[in-house]
Amino acid sequence: MTFTVAHANVSKGFRGGERQTALLIEELSQLDIPQILIARKGGLLASRLDVPNLTTRLSMGDPLSVALACKGASIVHAHEGRSIYGAYLYSLLTGIPYCVTRRVNNPIGNHFLAHKAYQNAEFVAVVAPQVGDVVQMHNPRIKPEVVYSSSSNLAINKESVKKIREMYPGKFLIGHVGALDNAQKGQEYIIEVARNLQGSYQDIHFLLIGGGEDEVMLKKMAVDVNNLTFIGFVENVGDYLAALDLFLLPSIKEGIGSILLDAMDQRLPIVASNVGGVSEIVRDGNNGILIEPAQPRQLQAAILHLYHSPKLRSEMGRRGQLLSKSFTAKIMQEKYMLLYKSALKKTINAHSLL
């Protein structure tokens, strides 16, 4: 079966959802499948991809411009909530099927257009069963397909890792990678714990890796904290992960937290909030410790427990790295390919009956 997939993702930045979109496109390119990327003009996603058989079309992000950019697609894959309306419009105009991946566990808008757009998708993929629960709360008739996110197989430069470690000699490095979006990621709790520990545990140092809209606010919050460094956005995320001793994700809300898979690839023990689908990949007591969200005392206790338990950290890291091998881009691609083909066959059969 020959077909062209249009991937619509009109987010401005490059966060977990955009990384997963790119990983899928790169993996599909290995199969020589013609693909179209519909990305936001001025956004970061389009600049991160250079693969064969990919046509890039820039959009302003509104439904009409997304729909117009879908021209030539056999199936449209909306990778975030804004794009689904353009995919739905294109389907109304052409009869071309579309699908959507839901990556967050936020409630779906309770309005007519959202109900129609999700209801008419050939399939709704979710990154974890917990996200599927949110979809079914929106519309119990939708039966979500779970397609787990993938680790990124990040490149590691040993010299770069060494230089990062040399910047913090003798330190136990605890890191967090994510957009500085405090309402979602809960970085304020890392700052609070760092402040509490700076006097009594002077060998512990925290790194916040990433940029975002809350950077100024969080830096003001941390002005009196001397054991925490804001690294900002970096291209070599893998090098920073490889330099850490412990990884934190104290999110308030999360779909699955795909960065956790990259941390696990580097044999890092994890402390993460038990929200969304995080428990699908962080098994409490096995490869990390799960805490309740917005609980800095629990976060601090988990950090200190692992700090004082080097053998446990090593064993958790080993188990995590082993588990991460079950979450690869190839596995994700194979599941989507089955779903694409099923959706296209269903559409062809429906048209043949007309």
C-alpha positions in Angstrom: 0.0 0.0 0.0 1.5 3.3 -1.1 0.4 6.4 0.8 1.6 9.9 2.0 1.4 10.9 5.6 1.0 14.6 6.6 2.2 15.3 10.1 0.6 18.5 11.6 2.3 20.0 14.6 2.0 23.8 14.9 3.6 24.3 18.3 6.0 27.2 18.5 8.6 25.5 20.6 10.4 22.2 20.7 9.2 20.2 23.7 8.5 16.5 24.2 5.6 16.3 21.7 7.7 17.9 19.0 10.6 15.6 19.8 8.3 12.6 19.4 6.9 14.0 16.1 10.4 14.3 14.8 11.4 10.8 15.9 8.4 9.3 14.2 9.1 11.2 10.9 12.8 10.1 11.0 11.8 6.5 11.6 9.2 6.5 8.8 11.8 8.0 6.5 13.7 4.7 6.8 10.8 3.1 5.0 10.9 5.6 2.1 7.4 6.7 2.9 6.5 10.2 1.4 5.8 12.6 4.2 4.6 16.1 4.7 5.4 18.2 7.7 3.0 21.0 8.5 4.8 23.2 11.1 4.3 26.7 12.5 6.1 29.5 10.7 8.8 30.7 13.0 8.6 27.6 15.1 11.5 25.3 15.9 10.3 21.9 14.7 10.9 22.4 10.9 14.5 23.4 11.5 15.2 20.2 13.4 14.4 17.8 10.6 16.4 17.0 7.5 15.2 13.6 6.2 14.5 12.3 2.7 11.0 12.2 1.2 9.9 15.0 3.5 8.1 18.1 2.2 7.9 20.9 4.7 5.0 23.4 4.6 4.8 26.3 7.1 1.5 27.4 8.5 0.3 30.2 10.7 -1.3 27.5 12.9 -5.0 28.3 12.3 -7.3 25.5 11.0 -7.6 26.9 7.5 -3.9 27.2 6.9 -3.3 23.8 8.3 -6.0 22.3 6.1 -4.6 24.0 3.0 -1.1 22.6 3.8 -2.5 19.0 3.9 -2.8 18.9 0.1 -1.6 15.6 -1.4 -1.9 13.7 1.9 -3.4 10.2 2.0 -3.8 10.5 5.8 -3.3 13.4 8.1 -1.8 12.9 11.6 -2.4 15.7 14.0 0.3 15.6 16.7 -1.2 18.2 19.1 -4.5 19.7 20.0 -4.5 22.8 17.7 -3.8 20.8 14.5 -6.8 18.5 14.8 -9.1 21.2 13.7 -7.2 21.8 10.5 -7.1 18.0 9.9 -10.9 17.8 10.5 -11.5 20.6 8.1 -9.4 19.0 5.4 -11.3 15.7 5.9 -14.6 17.5 5.6 -13.5 19.1 2.3 -11.8 16.0 0.8 -12.9 12.9 2.6 -9.2 12.1 3.5 -8.9 10.4 6.9 -7.1 11.9 9.8 -5.9 10.8 13.2 -4.7 12.5 16.3 -2.2 11.8 19.1 -3.1 13.1 22.5 0.0 13.6 24.6 -1.3 15.5 27.7 -3.8 14.6 30.4 -5.5 18.0 30.3 -9.3 17.8 29.8 -10.3 18.2 26.2 -12.4 21.3 25.5 -16.1 20.7 26.1 -17.4 22.4 22.9 -19.1 21.3 19.7 -16.0 21.6 17.5 -13.8 19.6 19.8 -16.4 16.8 20.1 -16.8 16.7 16.3 -13.1 16.7 15.6 -12.2 13.9 18.0 -15.3 11.8 17.2 -14.6 11.8 13.5 -10.9 10.9 13.7 -10.1 7.5 12.3 -8.2 6.8 15.5 -7.1 8.7 18.6 -3.7 7.6 19.9 -2.6 8.3 23.5 0.8 8.1 25.0 -0.4 6.3 28.1 -3.6 4.6 29.3 -4.1 7.5 31.8 -4.3 9.9 28.9 -6.8 7.6 27.3 -9.0 8.0 30.4 -9.2 11.7 29.7 -10.2 11.1 26.1 -13.0 8.7 27.2 -14.2 11.3 29.8 -14.6 13.6 26.8 -16.3 11.0 24.6 -16.9 7.4 26.0 -17.5 6.1 22.4 -13.8 6.8 21.5 -11.6 3.8 22.1 -8.1 5.2 22.3 -5.1 3.3 21.0 -2.1 3.4 23.3 1.2 4.2 21.5 3.9 4.9 24.0 6.4 7.6 23.5 10.0 6.7 22.5 13.4 7.4 24.0 15.4 9.7 21.8 18.6 7.7 21.5 20.5 10.9 22.3 24.1 11.3 21.2 26.7 11.4 23.9 30.1 13.1 23.6 32.3 11.8 26.4 34.6 14.8 26.3 31.6 17.1 26.7 30.3 15.0 29.6 33.8 15.3 31.2 33.8 19.1 30.9 30.3 19.4 32.4 31.5 17.3 35.4 34.6 19.4 35.7 32.5 22.5 36.1 31.1 21.0 39.3 34.0 19.1 40.9 33.1 16.8 43.7 29.4 17.5 43.4 26.5 15.1 43.5 24.6 16.4 40.4 20.8 16.4 40.4 19.2 17.5 37.2 15.9 18.3 35.6 15.3 18.7 31.8 12.2 20.4 30.7 10.6 23.7 29.6 10.6 26.2 32.3 6.8 26.0 32.6 6.2 25.9 36.4 2.5 25.2 36.2 3.2 21.9 34.4 6.7 21.0 35.5 6.8 22.2 39.1 10.3 23.6 39.1 9.5 25.8 42.1 9.7 22.6 44.3 13.2 21.9 43.1 14.2 25.4 44.0 12.6 25.0 47.5 14.4 21.7 48.1 17.7 23.2 46.9 17.3 26.1 49.3 16.6 23.7 52.2 19.7 21.6 51.4 22.3 24.3 50.6 23.6 24.6 54.1 23.6 20.9 55.2 24.5 19.1 52.0 27.1 21.3 50.3 28.2 18.6 47.9 24.7 18.5 46.3 24.1 20.7 43.2 21.0 21.1 41.1 20.9 21.8 37.4 17.8 23.1 35.6 18.2 22.4 31.9 15.8 24.1 29.5 14.3 27.5 28.8 10.8 28.9 28.8 8.3 31.5 29.7 8.8 31.2 33.5 12.6 31.6 33.4 12.6 35.2 34.9 10.1 34.2 37.6 12.0 31.1 38.6 15.3 32.9 38.7 13.9 35.5 41.0 12.5 32.7 43.2 16.0 31.2 43.3 18.0 34.4 43.9 19.2 33.3 47.3 19.9 29.7 46.3 23.6 29.0 45.6 23.5 25.3 44.9 21.4 25.5 41.8 22.3 26.6 38.2 20.0 27.5 35.4 21.7 26.0 32.3 19.1 27.2 29.7 18.2 25.5 26.5 21.0 23.2 25.1 21.4 21.1 22.1 23.5 18.4 23.8 20.8 17.2 26.3 22.4 13.7 26.2 25.7 15.0 27.5 24.0 16.7 30.5 22.0 13.6 31.3 25.1 11.5 31.2 26.8 13.9 33.6 24.1 13.6 36.3 23.8 11.4 39.3 20.0 11.7 39.7 17.1 12.9 37.6 14.0 14.8 38.8 10.6 15.3 37.2 8.3 16.9 39.9 5.5 17.7 37.4 2.1 18.9 38.4 0.6 17.3 35.2 2.2 15.2 32.5 1.2 12.9 29.7 4.0 10.4 30.1 7.2 12.5 30.4 9.2 11.1 27.6 12.4 12.8 28.9 12.3 10.1 31.6 13.1 7.5 28.9 16.2 9.4 27.9 17.3 9.7 31.6 16.7 5.9 31.9 18.9 5.4 28.9 21.7 7.0 30.8 21.2 4.7 33.8 19.8 7.5 36.0 17.7 6.7 39.0 14.6 8.9 39.0 12.4 10.8 41.4 9.1 11.8 39.7 5.6 12.9 40.4 3.0 10.1 40.1 0.9 12.0 37.5 -0.5 11.1 34.1 1.3 8.1 32.6 4.5 8.6 34.5 3.9 5.4 36.4 4.0 3.5 33.1 7.7 4.0 32.9 8.9 4.9 36.5 8.1 1.8 38.6 8.1 2.9 42.2 11.0 1.3 44.1 12.2 -0.4 40.9 13.9 2.2 38.7 12.9 5.2 40.7 10.7 6.7 43.4 7.3 8.2 42.8 6.0 11.0 44.9 2.8 13.0 45.0 2.8 16.3 43.0 3.3 19.6 44.8 4.9 17.9 47.8 8.4 19.3 48.3 8.9 17.4 51.6 8.4 14.1 49.7 10.7 15.3 46.9 13.4 16.1 49.4 13.0 12.9 51.3 13.3 10.8 48.1 16.4 12.8 47.0 18.1 12.2 50.3 17.2 8.5 50.4 18.8 8.0 47.0 21.8 10.2 47.9 22.6 8.0 50.9 22.0 4.8 48.9 24.6 4.4 46.1 23.9 0.7 45.6 20.2 1.4 45.3 20.9 4.2 42.8 23.1 1.9 40.7 20.5 -0.9 40.7 17.7 1.5 39.8 19.7 2.9 37.0 20.4 -0.6 35.6 16.8 -1.5 35.8 15.7 1.7 34.1 18.1 1.3 31.3 16.8 -2.2 30.6 13.2 -1.0 30.7 13.9 1.9 28.3 14.8 -0.6 25.6 11.0 -1.4 25.4 10.3 2.2 24.3 12.1 2.8 21.0 11.2 4.9 17.9 11.0 1.7 15.9 8.4 0.2 18.2 6.4 3.5 18.0 6.7 3.6 14.2 5.5 0.0 13.8 2.4 0.7 15.9 1.6 3.8 13.9 2.1 2.0 10.6 -0.5 -0.6 11.6 -2.9 2.1 12.6 -2.3 4.1 9.4 -2.9 1.0 7.2 -6.0 0.0 9.1 -7.5 3.6 8.8 -6.7 3.7 5.1 -8.2 0.3 4.4 -11.3 1.3 6.3 -11.7 4.4 4.2 -11.1 2.6 0.9 -13.7 0.0 1.9 -16.2 2.6 2.9 -15.8 4.4 -0.5 -16.2 1.2 -2.4 -19.6 0.7 -0.9 -20.8 4.0 -2.1 
